[in-house]
Amino acid sequence: MTLKLDHIAIVVADLEKAVEAFRDKLGLPCDKIETVDAQQARVAFFDVGGAHLELVSPSQPDSALGRSLAKRGEGLHHVCF
C-alpha cells in the first residue's frame, strides 16, 4: 500500500492575517477560500506541490473548532493521507 499526503490543516484565529503571513513570508499564493457551513469554518487552500495546506478558522466561537481553538490555541489540526 502506498500512502499519499492529501493535506495538512492548521487552525488559526484570524484567517485573513494567516493568509497574508503565508503569502508574504513563505511566498505561498492562496488558491481559494471557502466557507464550510457543516463544520462552521472558513478554509484557505494553498497548493504545496501536489498536497494542500489548509488554514482553518472557526466561523462561530461556539463550534467544535472554535472550542478547540480556545482550549488548545493555534497550530496543527490534522494531517490527511
C-alpha positions as CSV (number, residue, x, y, z in Angstrom):
1,M,0.0,0.0,0.0
2,T,1.3,3.5,-0.9
3,L,0.2,6.5,1.2
4,K,-0.2,9.9,-0.4
5,L,-0.4,13.1,1.6
6,D,-3.6,14.9,0.7
7,H,-3.5,17.9,3.1
8,I,-2.3,19.3,6.3
9,A,-4.7,21.5,8.2
10,I,-3.6,24.3,10.6
11,V,-6.2,26.0,12.8
12,V,-5.8,29.8,13.0
13,A,-7.8,32.5,14.9
14,D,-7.7,35.1,12.1
15,L,-7.8,33.6,8.7
16,E,-7.1,36.8,6.8
17,K,-3.9,37.6,8.8
18,A,-2.7,34.0,8.4
19,V,-3.3,34.0,4.7
20,E,-1.3,37.3,4.4
21,A,1.5,35.8,6.5
22,F,1.8,32.6,4.5
23,R,1.7,34.6,1.2
24,D,4.1,37.3,2.3
25,K,6.6,35.4,4.4
26,L,6.5,32.0,2.7
27,G,5.6,33.1,-0.9
28,L,2.6,30.8,-1.0
29,P,-0.3,32.1,-3.0
30,C,-3.8,31.2,-1.7
31,D,-5.7,29.2,-4.3
32,K,-9.1,29.9,-2.7
33,I,-11.1,30.5,0.5
34,E,-14.3,28.6,1.2
35,T,-16.9,28.6,3.9
36,V,-17.8,25.1,5.1
37,D,-21.1,25.6,6.8
38,A,-21.3,22.0,8.0
39,Q,-18.1,22.5,10.0
40,Q,-18.8,26.1,10.9
41,A,-15.4,27.0,9.4
42,R,-13.7,29.1,6.8
43,V,-10.8,27.4,5.0
44,A,-8.0,28.8,2.9
45,F,-6.3,26.4,0.5
46,F,-2.6,26.5,-0.6
47,D,-1.1,24.1,-3.2
48,V,2.2,22.9,-1.9
49,G,3.4,20.5,-4.6
50,G,0.5,18.1,-5.1
51,A,-0.6,18.2,-1.5
52,H,-2.5,21.1,0.1
53,L,-2.0,23.2,3.1
54,E,-5.3,24.3,4.7
55,L,-5.7,27.1,7.1
56,V,-8.9,26.6,9.0
57,S,-10.7,29.2,11.2
58,P,-14.0,28.8,13.1
59,S,-16.8,30.9,11.8
60,Q,-18.6,30.5,15.1
61,P,-16.8,30.7,18.5
62,D,-19.1,28.0,20.0
63,S,-18.4,25.5,17.2
64,A,-16.3,22.4,17.8
65,L,-13.4,24.1,16.0
66,G,-13.9,27.3,18.0
67,R,-13.9,25.5,21.3
68,S,-10.8,23.6,20.2
69,L,-9.0,26.8,19.3
70,A,-10.0,28.4,22.6
71,K,-8.7,25.4,24.6
72,R,-5.6,24.5,22.6
73,G,-4.7,27.6,20.6
74,E,-3.5,27.8,17.1
75,G,-1.5,25.0,15.4
76,L,-1.7,21.7,13.7
77,H,-5.3,20.4,13.5
78,H,-4.9,17.3,11.4
79,V,-3.0,15.5,8.6
80,C,-4.9,13.6,6.0
81,F,-3.4,10.8,3.9
